[in-house]
Amino acid sequence: MPEYIYVLGMDGKPQMPTTRRRHVQKLLDTGKARIAERVPFNIQLLYDNDPVLQPVTLAEDPGRTNIGLAILDLKGELLLSAVVETRNKEIAKLMEKRRQCRRASRNGERKARQRLAKKYGTMIRAGMRMRKLPLYKADKFITCKFIRNTEARFCNRKRKDGWLTPSARHLVQTHVNLVHKVQKYLPVTDVALEVNRFAFMLLEDPSVCGVDFQNGTLKGYDDRDTAVYDLQDGKCLMCKGEITQYHHIVPRSRNGSNTINNIAGLCDTCHDRVHKDADFAKQLKDKKAGLDKKYGALSVLNQAIPFICQKLEAEFGKEHVHYCTGREASLVRRSIGYQKTKKDQLHEVDAWCIGALALERIPEKVPDFTEVHLIRQFRRQDRSLIKAQTERVYKLDGKTVAKNRKKRTGQETDSLEDWYHKQVEAYGMQTADRMRSRLKVVKSRRRYNNPGRLMPGAVFLYKGVRYVMKGQHCKGFYLQAVGMGSRDFPAKECKIITRNTGLVFIS
């Protein structure tokens, strides 16, 4: 594959690339052009010209974590190829984190209302009551505990037509933004895309066919919890008590599935013990092993691809958007001598095959794919004020004996409550009280973010060499770069070229 130099006109619009390196060097030396960007290398002309444009096809091999990209001219020659690493997996984790913060905030507000109700004597005497809400399910009621609830607002929220989950919406926008990114360097006229529809039951069991697709694990049940309840005969998996909690064996925060294979019905006592006792949690895992999300990526793709197609057709027109199946692309890839492996997925080769199918011709000369760019997606903004928070620490004679008053979820070390109970059992209450009075407390501390800080993904020059920032420390006095390990770059000696643009060329 020849190394192309990408050309921008005086108006900033892309023109056809060139391989005439000596001519480009002459333009730079005479001041008729300037270097616009180093990776990928492109120049901007400083004089008016009349460009001759040709049809250019952008081919995408869609994926959740990796996207293949290939740009072909009318003859099928490869103008640019790249592999894009997305950050789509982070979206689910960030949404879960936001949900936890929202629930903690609402719990605090609820406790404040309870204190006021207790102060003014407006508590519910019986402890709770059932309440029917407008626009709620016909046969469903909610439980009001301690105080009378205010007017329900959650029933007012309705999802619009075409609503997507945050992770699927992010994936759609990433594919569209990638097209816009390439349009800054090449005059793209057509788009080619691989379109597949994945049947998960068929992936699990190739013999499934016909009506078998309707016989899933939840057939005959209203919801997942009902299926788990029936599976365990309404008894706690550990102590055979009444089921009151549905516990995820592999937590959702650790990419655990939301299926009945990963959920165990427990009573309140066992559920509380699972979160505080590591040995008890291991016993639960031995009884019912949690399953990871096998087809999480394929599920998101199934949701996203129709919307990707819709947006591309709206932008380029239906006649300029071309589709093929994974089977067709696989046949072309094998015919040119490329075989996928688990280590090398060949996303850029698949993208070229998709583009060749769109052109309806396979060139005699197949590119060698030696010049493949790496594009990585970075988070463009982070409005969180708190960067990190330390735990409350209790020390006895300079040695840490406990953290936090009560155990947080997932805490393996002793809390103050656990440590105190152990001392009571070992030495008696009187000695334990004296030991507790001697404890020194190190309060929890917060570290805050600077709202105007430089975000990872910024491009900077250090001693004439281009780097992509992956982080900073010492209050921004030192920068660190992608692929450079823990090497530090003094911020004063670095020149920031561009701030984070989301999709950034690494090499």
VMD Tcl script that draws the C-alpha trace (Angstrom):
set ca {
  {0.00 0.00 0.00}
  {1.54 3.35 -0.99}
  {1.80 5.92 1.76}
  {-0.67 8.63 0.85}
  {-0.45 12.29 1.76}
  {-3.89 13.77 2.32}
  {-4.60 17.21 0.86}
  {-6.92 19.99 2.01}
  {-7.83 22.91 -0.20}
  {-7.44 26.54 0.75}
  {-11.06 26.45 1.99}
  {-10.28 23.46 4.27}
  {-12.28 20.96 2.20}
  {-10.61 17.60 1.42}
  {-9.26 16.77 -2.02}
  {-7.91 13.58 -3.53}
  {-4.73 12.30 -1.79}
  {-1.35 12.07 -3.47}
  {1.82 9.96 -3.35}
  {4.02 12.67 -4.97}
  {6.24 13.27 -1.97}
  {8.82 15.41 -3.78}
  {6.11 17.70 -5.17}
  {4.59 18.06 -1.69}
  {8.01 18.88 -0.23}
  {8.49 21.58 -2.88}
  {5.11 23.11 -1.98}
  {6.07 23.16 1.70}
  {9.50 24.68 0.98}
  {8.07 27.45 -1.21}
  {5.30 28.36 1.24}
  {2.48 27.22 -1.03}
  {1.30 24.67 1.54}
  {1.51 24.01 5.25}
  {1.38 20.89 7.42}
  {-2.15 20.66 8.78}
  {-1.71 17.46 10.82}
  {1.05 14.91 11.31}
  {-1.00 11.75 11.93}
  {-2.36 11.06 9.40}
  {-0.01 13.32 7.47}
  {-2.00 15.93 5.57}
  {-1.24 19.34 4.13}
  {-3.35 22.40 3.37}
  {-2.79 24.32 0.17}
  {-2.29 28.07 0.52}
  {-3.37 28.91 -3.03}
  {-6.60 28.48 -5.01}
  {-6.80 25.41 -7.24}
  {-9.45 23.56 -9.22}
  {-9.50 20.04 -7.72}
  {-10.52 16.95 -9.68}
  {-12.59 14.80 -7.30}
  {-13.41 11.12 -7.75}
  {-15.90 8.80 -6.02}
  {-14.54 7.58 -2.68}
  {-16.15 4.76 -0.69}
  {-15.88 4.49 3.07}
  {-16.37 0.93 4.34}
  {-17.07 0.09 7.99}
  {-16.91 -3.26 9.71}
  {-19.20 -2.42 12.65}
  {-18.43 -3.62 16.16}
  {-18.87 -2.69 19.79}
  {-15.24 -2.46 20.96}
  {-13.41 -2.52 17.61}
  {-14.49 -1.04 14.27}
  {-12.73 -1.77 11.00}
  {-12.31 1.10 8.55}
  {-11.18 1.16 4.92}
  {-11.38 3.92 2.29}
  {-11.35 2.84 -1.36}
  {-11.23 4.74 -4.63}
  {-13.18 3.81 -7.75}
  {-10.57 1.17 -8.75}
  {-10.65 -0.47 -5.33}
  {-7.25 0.87 -4.26}
  {-6.89 1.35 -0.50}
  {-6.51 5.03 0.40}
  {-6.66 4.66 4.19}
  {-7.22 1.83 6.65}
  {-7.64 1.92 10.41}
  {-8.85 0.01 13.45}
  {-10.93 2.01 15.93}
  {-11.00 1.17 19.64}
  {-14.25 2.48 21.15}
  {-15.13 3.11 24.80}
  {-18.63 1.69 24.55}
  {-18.14 -0.78 27.41}
  {-17.54 2.14 29.79}
  {-21.02 3.54 29.15}
  {-22.86 0.81 31.07}
  {-20.47 1.21 34.03}
  {-20.90 4.99 34.04}
  {-24.68 4.65 33.92}
  {-24.55 2.22 36.85}
  {-22.38 4.68 38.77}
  {-24.84 7.48 38.04}
  {-27.71 5.27 39.22}
  {-25.90 4.59 42.51}
  {-25.29 8.30 43.10}
  {-28.91 9.11 42.27}
  {-30.22 6.44 44.62}
  {-27.92 7.61 47.41}
  {-29.12 11.18 46.94}
  {-32.79 10.17 46.98}
  {-32.22 7.96 50.01}
  {-30.78 10.97 51.85}
  {-33.82 13.06 50.92}
  {-36.12 10.27 52.05}
  {-34.40 10.02 55.44}
  {-34.70 13.79 55.86}
  {-38.47 13.59 55.21}
  {-38.75 10.76 57.71}
  {-37.03 12.85 60.39}
  {-39.42 15.73 59.73}
  {-42.42 13.36 59.82}
  {-41.25 12.01 63.17}
  {-40.78 15.54 64.48}
  {-44.27 16.73 63.45}
  {-46.10 13.46 64.15}
  {-47.13 12.60 60.60}
  {-45.71 9.06 60.62}
  {-47.84 6.13 59.46}
  {-48.83 4.34 62.63}
  {-49.13 0.87 61.13}
  {-45.66 1.16 59.59}
  {-46.73 0.97 55.94}
  {-49.72 1.18 53.62}
  {-50.47 0.23 50.03}
  {-51.10 3.03 47.54}
  {-52.46 2.97 43.99}
  {-50.84 5.47 41.63}
  {-52.36 7.03 38.50}
  {-51.03 5.70 35.15}
  {-49.40 2.79 37.00}
  {-50.09 -0.89 36.28}
  {-53.75 -1.82 36.71}
  {-53.13 -4.50 39.35}
  {-49.99 -3.04 40.97}
  {-49.61 -1.02 44.15}
  {-46.61 0.58 45.82}
  {-45.73 0.43 49.50}
  {-45.48 3.66 51.50}
  {-43.28 3.18 54.55}
  {-43.11 5.46 57.61}
  {-44.62 8.56 55.96}
  {-47.24 9.41 53.36}
  {-45.61 9.85 49.95}
  {-45.85 13.02 47.91}
  {-47.34 13.10 44.42}
  {-45.81 10.44 42.12}
  {-43.80 11.88 39.24}
  {-42.16 8.81 37.74}
  {-45.37 7.90 35.87}
  {-44.99 11.09 33.78}
  {-41.81 9.92 32.08}
  {-42.44 8.23 28.73}
  {-39.93 6.98 26.20}
  {-40.20 8.50 22.76}
  {-40.39 6.46 19.58}
  {-36.92 5.33 18.52}
  {-35.59 5.38 22.08}
  {-32.27 3.56 22.51}
  {-30.34 2.42 25.54}
  {-27.39 4.73 26.39}
  {-24.82 2.16 25.25}
  {-26.61 1.57 21.90}
  {-27.09 5.32 21.35}
  {-23.38 5.88 22.04}
  {-22.48 3.16 19.52}
  {-24.66 4.73 16.82}
  {-23.09 8.14 17.39}
  {-19.57 6.64 17.35}
  {-20.08 5.08 13.91}
  {-21.54 8.30 12.51}
  {-18.78 10.43 14.08}
  {-16.17 8.13 12.55}
  {-17.56 8.90 9.10}
  {-17.41 12.62 9.88}
  {-13.83 12.22 11.12}
  {-12.71 10.67 7.84}
  {-14.55 13.33 5.82}
  {-12.01 15.83 7.16}
  {-9.27 14.07 5.16}
  {-10.99 12.52 2.14}
  {-13.99 13.51 -0.05}
  {-16.25 10.56 0.86}
  {-19.18 10.06 -1.53}
  {-20.41 6.55 -0.62}
  {-20.62 4.40 2.51}
  {-20.55 0.59 2.74}
  {-21.62 -1.32 5.84}
  {-21.84 -4.93 6.98}
  {-25.31 -5.71 8.33}
  {-26.01 -8.80 10.45}
  {-28.78 -9.94 12.75}
  {-27.66 -12.29 15.54}
  {-29.91 -15.03 16.99}
  {-28.51 -15.81 20.44}
  {-30.38 -19.10 20.93}
  {-28.89 -20.32 17.65}
  {-25.40 -19.30 18.81}
  {-25.97 -21.31 22.00}
  {-27.46 -24.35 20.24}
  {-27.06 -24.62 16.42}
  {-29.87 -27.23 16.29}
  {-32.53 -24.66 17.32}
  {-35.05 -23.97 14.57}
  {-38.64 -22.90 13.99}
  {-40.87 -22.76 17.05}
  {-37.90 -23.58 19.33}
  {-37.03 -19.87 19.34}
  {-40.21 -19.25 21.38}
  {-39.27 -21.74 24.08}
  {-36.83 -19.61 26.09}
  {-36.10 -19.81 29.81}
  {-38.74 -17.16 30.61}
  {-41.55 -18.71 28.62}
  {-44.76 -18.71 30.68}
  {-43.50 -16.13 33.23}
  {-44.39 -12.47 33.61}
  {-40.86 -11.44 34.59}
  {-37.44 -12.74 35.57}
  {-37.98 -12.65 39.35}
  {-41.07 -14.84 39.04}
  {-39.05 -17.41 37.11}
  {-36.32 -17.44 39.79}
  {-38.94 -17.73 42.55}
  {-40.54 -20.72 40.83}
  {-37.16 -22.32 40.10}
  {-36.27 -22.29 43.82}
  {-39.81 -23.10 45.02}
  {-39.91 -19.75 46.82}
  {-37.11 -20.79 49.20}
  {-33.80 -19.06 49.91}
  {-30.96 -20.84 48.14}
  {-28.84 -20.93 51.32}
  {-31.13 -21.29 54.35}
  {-34.43 -22.34 52.71}
  {-36.22 -19.34 54.22}
  {-38.64 -17.10 52.31}
  {-37.21 -15.27 49.29}
  {-37.18 -11.49 49.74}
  {-34.10 -10.48 47.68}
  {-32.87 -11.34 44.18}
  {-29.08 -11.26 44.26}
  {-26.73 -11.10 41.24}
  {-23.99 -13.74 41.66}
  {-21.65 -11.81 39.38}
  {-22.46 -8.13 40.13}
  {-23.75 -5.95 37.31}
  {-20.82 -3.59 37.97}
  {-18.49 -6.46 37.02}
  {-20.27 -7.21 33.75}
  {-22.60 -9.83 35.24}
  {-25.69 -10.82 33.26}
  {-29.27 -9.98 34.20}
  {-30.55 -13.49 33.44}
  {-31.91 -16.20 35.74}
  {-28.60 -18.06 35.41}
  {-26.90 -15.25 37.33}
  {-29.60 -14.51 39.93}
  {-30.22 -16.28 43.23}
  {-33.24 -15.79 45.46}
  {-32.18 -15.06 49.06}
  {-33.73 -13.97 52.34}
  {-32.74 -10.64 53.94}
  {-30.31 -12.27 56.39}
  {-28.43 -14.28 53.76}
  {-28.41 -11.35 51.34}
  {-26.82 -9.10 53.96}
  {-24.31 -11.82 54.83}
  {-23.29 -12.36 51.20}
  {-22.17 -8.72 50.94}
  {-20.18 -8.87 54.19}
  {-18.77 -12.40 54.36}
  {-16.43 -13.46 51.54}
  {-16.55 -17.16 52.53}
  {-20.34 -17.16 52.48}
  {-20.32 -15.47 49.07}
  {-18.01 -18.22 47.79}
  {-20.44 -20.87 49.05}
  {-23.21 -19.17 47.11}
  {-21.09 -19.14 43.95}
  {-20.40 -22.84 44.37}
  {-24.14 -23.51 44.53}
  {-25.00 -21.39 41.54}
  {-22.23 -20.04 39.30}
  {-22.94 -16.67 37.67}
  {-22.70 -16.33 33.92}
  {-21.01 -13.41 32.20}
  {-22.73 -11.52 29.38}
  {-21.86 -13.86 26.52}
  {-23.58 -11.88 23.82}
  {-23.54 -8.35 25.26}
  {-21.67 -6.90 22.28}
  {-23.94 -8.61 19.74}
  {-27.05 -7.43 21.58}
  {-25.94 -3.80 21.39}
  {-25.10 -4.20 17.70}
  {-28.57 -5.64 17.01}
  {-30.07 -2.48 18.51}
  {-27.65 0.00 16.93}
  {-27.24 -1.14 13.30}
  {-30.75 -0.13 12.07}
  {-30.25 3.37 13.47}
  {-26.74 3.62 11.99}
  {-28.19 2.75 8.58}
  {-30.99 5.27 9.03}
  {-28.60 8.12 9.86}
  {-26.21 7.31 7.00}
  {-29.05 7.11 4.48}
  {-30.37 10.47 5.66}
  {-26.92 12.03 5.17}
  {-25.69 10.37 1.96}
  {-28.92 9.20 0.33}
  {-30.12 5.60 -0.04}
  {-28.43 5.16 -3.41}
  {-25.02 5.95 -1.87}
  {-25.24 3.55 1.11}
  {-24.36 -0.08 0.33}
  {-24.91 -3.17 2.47}
  {-23.56 -6.71 2.63}
  {-23.74 -9.63 5.04}
  {-20.99 -11.08 7.19}
  {-21.06 -14.27 5.14}
  {-20.39 -12.38 1.89}
  {-17.50 -10.45 3.45}
  {-16.07 -13.69 4.88}
  {-16.09 -15.36 1.45}
  {-14.20 -12.42 -0.09}
  {-11.67 -12.39 2.78}
  {-10.91 -16.08 2.38}
  {-10.62 -15.75 -1.39}
  {-7.79 -13.22 -1.01}
  {-5.95 -15.45 1.47}
  {-6.71 -13.91 4.88}
  {-7.85 -16.06 7.82}
  {-9.09 -14.65 11.13}
  {-7.57 -15.77 14.43}
  {-8.53 -15.01 18.02}
  {-5.43 -12.81 18.34}
  {-5.80 -11.00 15.01}
  {-9.42 -10.21 14.10}
  {-8.49 -8.48 10.80}
  {-11.13 -5.75 11.14}
  {-9.38 -3.58 8.52}
  {-9.34 -6.49 6.03}
  {-13.05 -7.12 6.58}
  {-13.72 -3.44 5.97}
  {-11.81 -3.57 2.66}
  {-13.82 -6.64 1.61}
  {-17.06 -4.78 2.42}
  {-15.87 -1.86 0.28}
  {-14.95 -4.21 -2.58}
  {-18.44 -5.75 -2.48}
  {-19.94 -2.25 -2.66}
  {-17.84 -1.51 -5.77}
  {-18.87 -4.90 -7.22}
  {-15.28 -5.65 -8.18}
  {-12.31 -7.26 -6.47}
  {-9.03 -5.71 -7.66}
  {-6.29 -8.02 -8.91}
  {-3.77 -6.38 -6.60}
  {-4.75 -6.89 -2.97}
  {-3.30 -4.40 -0.43}
  {-0.82 -5.71 2.13}
  {-2.31 -3.71 5.04}
  {1.09 -2.66 6.39}
  {0.03 0.94 7.01}
  {-2.94 0.52 9.35}
  {-3.76 3.47 11.60}
  {-4.94 3.06 15.18}
  {-7.77 5.35 16.30}
  {-8.80 5.41 19.95}
  {-11.90 6.97 21.43}
  {-11.56 9.10 24.55}
  {-14.11 10.59 26.89}
  {-14.52 14.23 25.90}
  {-15.95 15.61 29.11}
  {-16.23 14.66 32.76}
  {-18.32 16.99 34.90}
  {-17.81 15.04 38.14}
  {-16.43 17.30 40.86}
  {-15.08 14.55 43.13}
  {-12.12 12.65 41.73}
  {-11.59 10.21 44.59}
  {-12.55 9.71 48.22}
  {-10.59 7.87 50.88}
  {-12.18 5.62 53.48}
  {-12.59 6.41 57.15}
  {-9.74 4.59 58.95}
  {-9.48 3.48 62.59}
  {-5.99 2.93 64.07}
  {-4.91 1.32 67.33}
  {-1.32 2.07 68.42}
  {-0.52 3.23 64.87}
  {-1.85 0.07 63.21}
  {-4.97 0.09 61.01}
  {-7.59 -2.22 62.54}
  {-10.80 -1.19 60.75}
  {-12.26 0.90 57.95}
  {-15.67 2.58 57.95}
  {-18.26 2.35 60.69}
  {-20.15 -0.33 58.79}
  {-19.05 -2.41 55.84}
  {-19.62 -0.94 52.43}
  {-20.67 -3.23 49.59}
  {-17.72 -5.36 48.53}
  {-15.50 -4.44 51.49}
  {-13.29 -7.37 52.54}
  {-11.55 -5.81 55.54}
  {-13.20 -5.37 58.96}
  {-15.46 -2.44 59.68}
  {-15.52 -0.80 63.13}
  {-18.68 -2.76 63.95}
  {-17.06 -6.11 63.02}
  {-13.80 -5.32 64.81}
  {-15.62 -4.34 68.00}
  {-17.67 -7.57 68.03}
  {-14.47 -9.60 67.62}
  {-12.85 -7.82 70.58}
  {-15.94 -8.44 72.72}
  {-15.79 -12.15 71.92}
  {-12.05 -12.32 72.58}
  {-11.56 -10.07 75.65}
  {-15.01 -9.15 76.95}
  {-17.07 -5.96 76.67}
  {-15.18 -3.94 79.28}
  {-11.77 -4.47 77.64}
  {-13.27 -3.96 74.17}
  {-14.74 -0.60 75.27}
  {-11.33 0.53 76.54}
  {-9.66 -0.52 73.29}
  {-12.33 1.32 71.29}
  {-11.76 4.49 73.33}
  {-8.06 4.42 72.36}
  {-8.76 4.32 68.62}
  {-7.53 7.20 66.49}
  {-9.76 8.18 63.59}
  {-8.48 9.29 60.20}
  {-11.44 10.99 58.56}
  {-12.48 10.40 54.98}
  {-11.04 12.93 52.53}
  {-12.02 13.96 49.05}
  {-9.92 14.98 46.07}
  {-11.62 17.28 43.59}
  {-11.31 17.68 39.83}
  {-10.42 20.93 38.13}
  {-13.32 21.70 35.74}
  {-10.97 23.31 33.21}
  {-8.42 20.50 33.23}
  {-6.91 18.98 30.09}
  {-8.77 15.76 29.26}
  {-7.07 12.54 28.07}
  {-6.92 12.39 24.28}
  {-5.23 15.77 23.87}
  {-2.33 15.82 21.38}
  {0.93 17.48 22.41}
  {4.47 17.92 21.11}
  {7.50 17.18 23.27}
  {10.90 17.96 21.70}
  {9.32 17.84 18.24}
  {7.68 14.43 18.71}
  {3.89 13.95 18.69}
  {2.20 12.19 21.63}
  {-1.39 11.56 22.75}
  {-2.05 12.29 26.41}
  {-3.52 9.50 28.54}
  {-3.42 11.31 31.89}
  {-1.68 13.79 34.16}
  {-0.59 13.98 37.77}
  {1.06 16.29 40.32}
  {-1.76 18.81 39.73}
  {-1.06 18.88 36.00}
  {2.69 19.54 36.20}
  {3.42 16.23 34.41}
  {1.70 14.54 31.47}
  {1.69 10.88 30.46}
  {1.27 9.56 26.93}
  {-0.42 6.55 25.32}
  {2.03 3.71 24.73}
  {4.82 5.31 26.79}
  {4.20 3.47 30.07}
  {4.81 5.56 33.20}
  {7.16 8.04 31.52}
  {6.50 11.62 32.63}
  {6.56 14.67 30.35}
  {6.98 18.08 32.03}
  {3.90 20.11 31.13}
  {5.94 23.32 30.78}
  {7.98 21.77 27.97}
  {4.96 20.35 26.12}
  {3.08 22.20 23.41}
  {-0.62 21.36 23.20}
  {-1.60 20.96 19.53}
  {-5.24 19.94 19.89}
  {-7.49 19.20 22.81}
  {-9.49 15.99 23.01}
  {-11.59 15.47 19.88}
  {-13.12 12.12 20.92}
  {-11.73 9.96 18.11}
  {-7.95 10.47 18.03}
  {-5.32 8.99 15.70}
  {-2.73 7.25 17.88}
  {-0.49 6.05 15.05}
}
mol new
graphics top color blue
foreach p $ca { graphics top sphere $p radius 0.5 }
foreach p [lrange $ca 0 end-1] q [lrange $ca 1 end] { graphics top cylinder $p $q radius 0.2 }
display resetview
